[in-house]
Amino acid sequence: MNQVTTDALLGVFLIFCRVGGCMLIAPALSSSRIPPQIRLFLALTVSLSLAPILLDKIGTGIAGRLPTEILTWIISETLVGLLIGLLGRVYFFALQTMLSAVSMALSYGGMPGTPMDDAEPLPAVSSLIMMVATAAIFLSDLHWELIKGLIGSYSRMPAGQGIGLETSLAELVDQVGAAFIVALRISSPFLLYSVIVNLVAGLANKLTPQIPVFFIATPFIMLGGLFIMYFAAQDYVLLFMEAFATWLKG
């Protein structure tokens, strides 16, 4: 096996390290409902597909490198991929956190639903919205934008140069803040509704202590939350996907 073939295989493996690291925790693609063999095959397929485009950016840098330097490159590329996947995953973490609060506020917290993107079951309302958000990624072709972002990442973070801990941490903190702002905007109608109706129920219960107002009002509070979800569903899904797409295209 000549040197050119060896460098080409090593370059493909380095591409696989970044692509595989990203898909390991990227939203939707890293779902535990997808068998690990399928995810591994998908990462390998994407790496081989991107190799003709990216080998020129990697091949010249790995020629004649020592084994210790190659190992450093492998670790660096894997960390870069994990960082890219984590930045996208943050949006789903924030949405999942706020939806759990919404489920508790609407008295749906005690009804576990089927986990869609994680192994842990969420309340039924949270599972429904998370399922819609996950499906919307593929329906709106945002998974292709993720692959385009991986290609563009070689211009911002060239292979072998590492992730830069200070810069990466600052970017991650900014991403967490932006993600929670979007999640709060989505969940704010439900939280505001819960505060108002529970305040009214509390005052009514205080004025008529002989009537269990809270227990009587709970089904109506749950029904009102479902009505808000029905009328606002399109808006909050579009808001979330717009924010996620803006990050991918940025």
LINZINOR-V988382 format. One record per backbone hydrogen bond with DSSP energy under -1.0 kcal/mol. NH is the residue of the N-H (numbers start at 1). CO is the residue of the C=O. Records with the same first field share a line. If there is no record, write none. Layout:
NH: CO ; CO
This chain:
6: 2
7: 3
8: 4
9: 5
10: 6
11: 7
12: 8
13: 9
14: 10
15: 11
16: 12
17: 13
18: 14
19: 15
20: 16
21: 17
22: 18
23: 19
24: 20
25: 22
26: 22
29: 27
30: 26
31: 28
34: 31
39: 35
40: 36
41: 37
42: 38
43: 39
44: 40
45: 41
46: 42
47: 43
48: 44
49: 45
50: 46
51: 47
54: 50
55: 51
59: 55
61: 58
62: 58
65: 62
70: 66
71: 67
72: 68
73: 69
74: 70
75: 71
76: 72
77: 73
78: 74
79: 75
80: 76
81: 77
82: 78
83: 79
84: 80
85: 81
86: 82
87: 83
88: 84
89: 85
90: 86
93: 89
94: 90
95: 91
96: 92
97: 93
98: 94
99: 95
100: 96
101: 97
102: 98
103: 99
104: 100
105: 101
106: 102
107: 104
108: 103
111: 108
113: 122
124: 111
127: 123
128: 124
129: 125
130: 126
131: 127
132: 128
133: 129
134: 130
135: 131
136: 132
139: 135
140: 136
141: 138
142: 137
146: 142
147: 143
148: 144
149: 145
150: 146
151: 147
152: 148
153: 149
154: 151
155: 152
156: 152
157: 153
161: 158
168: 164
169: 165
170: 166
171: 167
172: 168
173: 169
174: 170
175: 171
176: 172
177: 173
178: 174
179: 175
180: 176
181: 177
182: 178
183: 179
184: 180
185: 181
186: 182
187: 183
188: 184
191: 187
192: 188
193: 189
194: 190
195: 191
196: 192
197: 193
198: 194
199: 195
200: 196
201: 197
202: 198
203: 199
204: 200
205: 201
206: 202
207: 203
208: 204
211: 208
213: 211
216: 212
217: 213
218: 214
221: 217
222: 218
223: 219
224: 220
225: 221
226: 222
227: 223
228: 224
229: 225
230: 226
231: 227
232: 228
236: 232
237: 233
238: 234
239: 235
240: 236
241: 237
242: 238
243: 239
244: 240
245: 241
246: 242
247: 243
248: 244
249: 245
